[in-house]
Amino acid sequence: MLILGVDTSCDDTSIAVLRIVARKFEILSNIVSSQEKIHQKYGGVYPTLARRAHEANLPLVLVQALKRSNTNGIGVGAGAKINPRDIDAISVTIGPGLDPCLWEGVNFVKDLAYKFNVPIIPVNHIEGHILANWLPPVDENIKFPAICLVVSGGHTQLILMRKIGKYQILGETRDDAAGECLDKTARILGLPYPGGPAIAAEARDYGGLTSIVLPRPMLRSKDYDFSFSGLKTAVLYDYKKRSAKERKSKKYIQVMCAEIQQAVIDVLIKKTIRAGKDYKVKTILLSGGVAANKELRAQFQQRAKKENFRFQVPNPKFCTDNAAMIAITGWFHRAKALKSARQIKNLQAIPNLRL
């Protein structure tokens, strides 16, 4: 079975082709066109510009994905033109995400489905991040129940997973998500967008003990919710009290970045491990864009091992937004495929879609 995955939830245009044979997954292509340079000067994603970029990029990314797949053996023909016999279904992100961006992907996929007479499988973007843990190469023997921490620029959610498709949100951010906090604090320090990688790079280059102590918001609260706006405010206050010379000094920026990163890591790990113990889970799954952070991955692995949890995190290239995770999620929900012309016509983007 071949599934074409499409994701335009935010500022990356991505299309992938996934081949499934006897429940074995093979990624034939996973093309991601980044809009990072477009949005850098704004310090964040500008929705109207993102929509326009998706509109221009989707046909080009589709051709690239099919050409790459063709070299990997699906035989779509000369010029990488789609043959209806090759693609069995198209899965697409319908939410959550930025409304104009989601609609670009949904309308593009509707057109493809009509042309090639294939069904559409609507996919929840957050579930896509969770199921990225099943993308190859991976040990598929993930034991349930599991705790899933989805941590990205727009979402920080702690989810109890009893099996694929059965989820319970235990906690989520009350204000800024972890990734959003990293972006905003990076902007305060004058670092480029996206903030997470910039902060990680500065923290890695420092590598010493920090002389700055920032709060760990809601670290000891009895619930599983998160809040990172207080951390962002604490960074701003500390920054403002420094002299202009100190603010620009390499040492100050590196020390602050190391403390910001560790504050976020401390909260994420403590809350997740506590939820794992409370619900007696067997596995801890980490996913989302922030999960690409090397220090977060390393500390999570160490702590999970100490507490006797199996720990699973996707390859870093599958942590950030990509269509391979949308394709594999589509396969798991292939029974929900929209097959009739009316069903496809009525498919909607849902920006605030819940898991």
N, C-alpha and C positions, 0 to 999 in steps of 0.2 A: 504494500500500500504506500502511496506517495501523498504527502500532505504539504501544501503550500501554506506557510505561515506569514502573516502580515502584521506589523506593529507600527503604529504612528501615535502612540499615547502621549508623547511629549515632544522632544526635540531631536529624536533619532528616527530616521526612516529605515526600517529593516524588513527584509524579506528572506525567508529561508525555505529550503526544501528538505523534508525529512522522509527517509525511507524506513518502513517497518516491515520486517519479515520475521514471522514466528516470535513476536514480542521483542525482537532485537531492533534497537534504534540506531540508524546511521544518518548522520548529518551530511547531506550532499552539498549543501551550501548554506551560508548564514551571512548575508551581506548587511552591513550596517553603515549608513551614510550619516555622519555626525554633522550637527549644525553648531557645534561648539564655537567656532570662530564668529558665526553670525551674532550670537548672543553675548559674547564676552564683554563687549562695551556697555551692555546694559546690566551686567552683573547677575543675570538670570534670564530665564526664557521669556521672550516676547511672543505671545500667542499668535498674533497676526502674521508676523514674520515666519514663525514656525509652520503655520498652515501653508503659506505660499511656498516654502521650501519643500514641504511634503508633496505638494501638487506637482512641482517640477521634478522632484527626485523619484517618485514612485515608479514611473515607466522605466527610468534608467536603471533603478535598483532591481526591478523585475528582470530585465534583460541580463544584468550581471549575475543574478542568482541562478537563472536558467543556464547561462553559459557555464558557470562553475559546476552546476549539477551535470551538465552534458559531459564535461571532462571527467566527471566521476561515475559516468556510466548509465544515466537514465535514458539517453538517446532521444532528446527532444527534437532532433532534426537540425538541418543546416540553419545557421543564423539564430539558433536558440529560440525558435518560435514554438509557442505552446501547442502541443498536440493533446486534445481532450482525453485521449486514451492514457496519457502519462500521469496526469494529476487526478487523484481520486476525490479530493476535497480541499477546500480552502478554509483555514481557520484565521480569525481576525480579532484583534483586541477591540471590544466595544466599550470598555471602561474598567476602572476609573482612569481619568486622565484629563487633558485639556480639551474642551468641547470642540473647537474648530479643528484641532489635530486629529481627534478620533474620527470625525466625520469624513475627513479626507481618505482615511484608510477604509472606512466602511463603504463609502460610495465607490471607491476604486475596486474593492472586492465584489461589490454587487455587479458592477459592469463585467468583471471577469467571469463571474458565475453564470451570467446570462449568455455570454459569448461561448463558453465552453461546456455549458450544461453540467456543472458540477455543484454539489451542495456546499453550503457555508456552515461552519461551526463557530458560533460566537464564543469568545473567551474572555474571562475576567483576568485583567492584567496582574492582579495580586496573586491569583492562583498560578499564573504563568511563572512568576518568580519562585513560588514554592516548588513547583514541579520541574524547575530548572535543575533541581537536585537529582532528577532521573535522566538527565542528558548524559550521553557517553563522553568520556569513559567514566563509568561509575559502577560501584557494587550495588546492584538493584535490590539486594536483600535488606532493605530498610524496614526496621521493625516498628510496629505501632503498639500503643499510642505514641505520638511524637509531639514535641513542642516546636513550632516554627516561629522564628523571629524574622520578620520581613522589615528590612531597614533600608530606606532610600531617601531621595530628596523630598518626596512628598508623603511618605508613609513610614510610620514606625508602629508595627502591630505585633502583638504576641498572640499566637494562635494555637489552640489545641487541635491536633489532627488525629482523628481516630482511624481514618483510612482516606484514600484518595476520593475527594468529593464531599467528605464529611468534616466540616470545620466549625470551631467555636472560637470567636474572638474573645480572648481573656482580658486584653488590655490594649490601649493604643495611645497615641500622643494627644494631649489636651490642647496643644498649641503648635509650636514648631516641631517638625519631625527632625530626627537626628541629622539627616543630610542637609536639610534646610538650615539648621543651626550652623553646620560647618560652612555652608556657602555664605551665610550672613556674617559670621565671625571672620572669615577670610576677607570679606569685603572691608570690614572695619580695619583690618591690618594692612590693607592695600594689596592683597594677593589676588591673582587672577581667578576667574570663573572657569571651571567648577572648583568650588572651594575645598572639597574633600581631598582630592589628590594633591592640591597645593599645600594644604596643612600637613598632610602625611609626609610630603617631601621635606618640608622644613623640620618637622619633628624627627624624622629619620636622620637628617644631617646633624642635629644637635646631639641627641643620644645621651644626655647627661641628666642629673637630678634637677628638677625644676625648683626655682625659687618663688614661683607664683602658685598660689593655692586657689583654685576655683571651686564653686559649689558643685555637688552631685545632686541635681534636682530629683526629688521624690525617691531617692535611693532607699530610704527606710519606710516608705509608705506601705501600708498593708495590702494595697491593691496591686494590679499589674500595669497600671497606666504609666505614661511617660510625660515629661514636660521639659523642654529644652530652651524655652524663652528666657528663663532666669539665668541660664548659663551664658546666653548671648548678651544679656544685660550686664552681667558681671564682667565680661570681656570689655564691653564698651566703657564701663566706669573705670576699669583699670587703665585702659588705653588713654582716656581723657586726662587722667591725673599725671601722666608721664610728660616729660618735656618733649618738645618737637624733635630734638636730637635722639632721645632714647626711643621714641616711637619708630624711628627709621632705622635703628640699629639692628644689625643682623642677629645679635645675641638675644635681644628682647623678642623679636619675632619668632625665633626658633624656640625659646623657652615657653612663650605663650602658646605656640602651636602644639608643643609636646603636652602641655597641661590641658589644652582644649581636647585634644584627641584622647588622652587618658581619662578625662572626666566622662566623655561620652562612652568609652569602652567600659568603664567601671559600672555605669548605670545599666547598660545593655546586658552585660554578663550576669550581674547580680540578680536582676529581675528574672532573666531567663532561667537561670539555674534554680532559683527559688520556685518558679512555676513548674519546672521539671520534677522537683522533689514533691511538691504539693499534689501533683496529678500522677505521680509514679509512672512517668513515661520511660520509654526505652531508648528513644532517639531524640537528639536535638538537631534541628535543621536551621541553617542560617542562609538567608538569601536577600536579594535586593542590591542596589548599586553600592551602598556603603560596605556590603559584605566583601567587596574586592579589596578592602583595606588590609594590608598584610599584617599589621600589628593586631587588629581586631581578630583576624582569623587565627593567628598564632596563640593569642591569649585565650580565645574561646576553646581551641583544641586542647590546650593545657588544662584548663579548668574542667572541661567536660570529662577528660580522662581521669582526673583526680576524683571526680564525683561519680565515676562508673557509668557515664552516659556514652552511648555511641554518638559520634558527632559527624555531621555531613554538611558540606558546603560545596556549591558548584565551582567549576573552573572559573577564575576571575572574569574571563570573557563572556560568561553566561550570567554573571551577576548584574551587570548593567543591562539596560533595555535591549532586547534582541528578539528576533522572530523565531528562533529555534525553540525557545521556551513556549511560544504561542502555538507552534506546530505540535509539540509533544502534548500540550494541554488539550489541544483539539483532538488528538488521537484518543486520549483517555475519555473524552466526552463525545466521541463520534456518534453515539446513539442519539444525541440531541441535534444532529445536523439538520439544517433547514433545507428542504429539498424542493418544495413547490415554489413556483414563481411568486405567489402571493406572500409566502413566508419570507422570501428573500427581499421582496419589495418593502415589507414592513419592518425589516431589521433596523434598529435604532442604535445610535451611540448614547451611552449613559455615563456622563462624566463623573457622577457620584456613586457609581455602582458599588454595592457592598459585597463582600465575600459570602 
